[in-house]
Amino acid sequence: MAKPGFIAGQPADTGMGPAMRALPPEHELEMPRQGVHATRVPSRSRLSALRWLGTMLARTLLIAGTAALTAYGVHEMYAVMTTGDITALQWLFLVLFSVNFAWVSFAGCQAALGFLLILKRDLFGRHRIHDRMPGIKTAVLLPVYNEDPVRVAAAIGAMADGLAKEAPGKFCFFILSDSNKPDAWVAEEYVFHKLIAETAQACPVYYRHRPHNTERKAGNIADWVQRWGGAYEGMLVLDADSIMSPGTMIEMARRLEADPGLGLLQSLPSIVLADSLYARLQQFANRGYGLIFGNGLSAWHGNGSNFWGHNAIIRTAAFASAAHLPVLKGKPPFGGHVISHDFIEAALLRRAGWGVRFDTDLQETYEEAPPSVSDVLVRDRRWCQGNLQHSRFLFARGLAFTSRLHILSGIMAYMSALFWFMLLVVGLMLAVQANFTRPEYFARPSLFPTWPVFDSERAIKLFILSMSIVLAPKALSWAAAIINPWRCFRYGGPILVTLSVLTEILLSALYAPVMMLAQSHIVREILTGGDSGWKPQRRGDGSISMATAIRAHRWHFLVGVGAAVLTWLLHPDLFLWMLPVTGGLMLSPVLSWLSGRRGPGAALRWLGVLRTPEEKRKPPILASVLERLANAKAPVPGSPLAALAADSDFRAWHCAQVSQLPPDKADFDPHLVVAEAKLGRAASAPELEKWLTASETMALLNNASLVAALPAWNASHAG
């Protein structure tokens, strides 16, 4: 039976005052649910005449360049295959080639635009950073989901200290927890309640935990907007691994305030603090090539840019009025709640007339990368489902043309892997057909035979063109670094820049077929009805055992071996032609095992290869975060119940954060009823911990009465 005073849903009298609450008073803001279709509102944000002309010119060059390259490539491929009629299989090959060639041509033209914009900025200077204090009040939102609280607290502490000194009273932090594991929840509370106590009131830190993570991250943000959003003109959204300098945050608030029609301002985050081989590979590619692609995107976006879900500032009232995501008809993976919220929120803001801008000149805005191939694939599984789900919005009424392009680009980011895989399969089928099928020279009534034609010289030229377009962004990024001495020596100088680019090209070429096959499998799984769920992202160490790598990539290895044997039997030249693909697949277990290990990454760092500017000279904000991590203490050891039972102050703080609904307003929770029954029958705390499931432990932790009585109950059973 239950102990006296243990009534489900009713808090015990613990003497907890309102001062212990880690939240400010609520300031509600209405947030109506939006529909898939709506009428578009005229733009509230205006571009200057010069910038409008520049945007239109960039769009014209991008479309014309992509169309011209694609038309030329498709014409040449058609000419390569035959000078007469072509078969159905050849038509399929030509269609797949056209899609893939158009996609890489678009990326190449976008990189060329970015390169030109970088040259312009180098010649005529960067945007001026103003020193005026912003007049608006901004909340920095940091959603967490079963994250390492020590790492998150170090970043928040460094950012909050800087903002308290540079912009007192203008910023505050909200840690918005959706953690659904008991140990993760209590560990983060243990760390964050100390952080809150230590942070200056000039930039306070608040903490809120949701008992139910409805609608995932989008629902987490929406809950904050509806409860506290009315008190803040701006909300700066970060991820759990985001870091941003106080100066950049202040500048973003200034820019939002300066343009009353601007709804969202996205920065270009750089990857930092990478240790493993694959994370360092992503870090260099992001830092080196991201500048080219980012400026290319910015060139044609204008006021119709996109949202990447983090490292962006948003006008809170605009977001509340226009960006509450619709619930799609049907079941997952294409129905239900919108998984990847960011692209659609940007599209809805645009539809409501708000400007969405991408400013690439903002410095010291950072994030971290998944540490291994397996971790990237976990993230890709969720992102792929979200991007394919966006097909429900592609033809939605009222969306801007640029928003549709963003949605299509997101879909193609994953469908292109499937198209590439299909292109290779159809190409092998054509090779098999040519090798084993007897040609019919007199298939049609004619006095003259129809000889099969293959223009090898033209094929080689087309291959060179294709590879040139694929490698153009990397070459232009290398050139952008080489021609600017200041930028070049931040990467280690011309020799190290060149070695880094060549190393990245080689490693990326090996990993590319593995990612192609894995992403193709993910797309197939989603198209056949598979739902990704919501797995937390691993950060830091990404190492896995070789046995795990072999199990994870056994099909990649077998496909690579099978394709290699087939191409060798068909022709040794075809075998060599396909070796970059088959070699990567056959090496996939080793590549995956190496990807998450820190040893190879440390060796490259020692050599100066794949070096980034932040590694050569750490910005103050990164140095501060690393110093805090070095001095940080580990989270509370032991189980959640033991941690709460051992520290009465912490237990009281935890109880103060739990929702205090009266019994008649609380929903019936069967997990809480069972947890209370087990608590009443358990003879000791360890016995109770063995009996409780994770759901029951979460229900108990969400009930202040049961948690508050834990010490007395333990004491009564002592000895």
Sequence and secondary structure as in RCSB ss.txt:
>XXXX:A:sequence
MAKPGFIAGQPADTGMGPAMRALPPEHELEMPRQGVHATRVPSRSRLSALRWLGTMLARTLLIAGTAALTAYGVH
EMYAVMTTGDITALQWLFLVLFSVNFAWVSFAGCQAALGFLLILKRDLFGRHRIHDRMPGIKTAVLLPVYNEDPV
RVAAAIGAMADGLAKEAPGKFCFFILSDSNKPDAWVAEEYVFHKLIAETAQACPVYYRHRPHNTERKAGNIADWV
QRWGGAYEGMLVLDADSIMSPGTMIEMARRLEADPGLGLLQSLPSIVLADSLYARLQQFANRGYGLIFGNGLSAW
HGNGSNFWGHNAIIRTAAFASAAHLPVLKGKPPFGGHVISHDFIEAALLRRAGWGVRFDTDLQETYEEAPPSVSD
VLVRDRRWCQGNLQHSRFLFARGLAFTSRLHILSGIMAYMSALFWFMLLVVGLMLAVQANFTRPEYFARPSLFPT
WPVFDSERAIKLFILSMSIVLAPKALSWAAAIINPWRCFRYGGPILVTLSVLTEILLSALYAPVMMLAQSHIVRE
ILTGGDSGWKPQRRGDGSISMATAIRAHRWHFLVGVGAAVLTWLLHPDLFLWMLPVTGGLMLSPVLSWLSGRRGP
GAALRWLGVLRTPEEKRKPPILASVLERLANAKAPVPGSPLAALAADSDFRAWHCAQVSQLPPDKADFDPHLVVA
EAKLGRAASAPELEKWLTASETMALLNNASLVAALPAWNASHAG
>XXXX:A:secstr
   TT  TT        GGG SS         B  SS      SS   HHHHHHHHHHHHHHHHHHHHHHHHHHH
HHHHHH SS   HHHHHHHHHHHHHHHHHHHHHHHHHHHHHHHHHHHHH           S EEEEEEESS  HH
HHHHHHHHHHHHHHHHSTTTEEEEEEE   SHHHHHHHHHHHHHHHHHS TTS EEEEE SS TTHHHHHHHHHH
HHHGGG SEEEE  TT EE HHHHHHHHHHHHH TTEEEEE   EE    SHHHHHHHHHHHHHHHHHHHHHHHH
HTTB    SSSEEEEHHHHHHH B   BSS TTTSBS SSHHHHHHHHHHHTT EEEE TT  SEEE   SSHHH
HHHHHHHHHHHHHHGGGTTT TT  HHHHHHHHHHHHHHHHHHHHHHHHHHHHHHHHHHHHS   TTSSS SS  
     HHHHHHHHHHHHHHHHHHHHHHHHHHHT HHHHHHTT HHHHHHHHHHHHHHHHHHHHHHHHHHHHHHHH
HHTT          S     HHHHHHHTHHHHHHHHHHHHHHHHH HHHHHHHHHHHHHHHTHHHHHHHHT HHH
HHHHHHHTTT  HHHHS  HHHHHHHHHHHH      S HHHHHHH HHHHHHHHHHS    TTTS   HHHHHH
HHHHHH SSHHHHHHH  HHHHHHHHT HHHHHTHHHHHHHT  
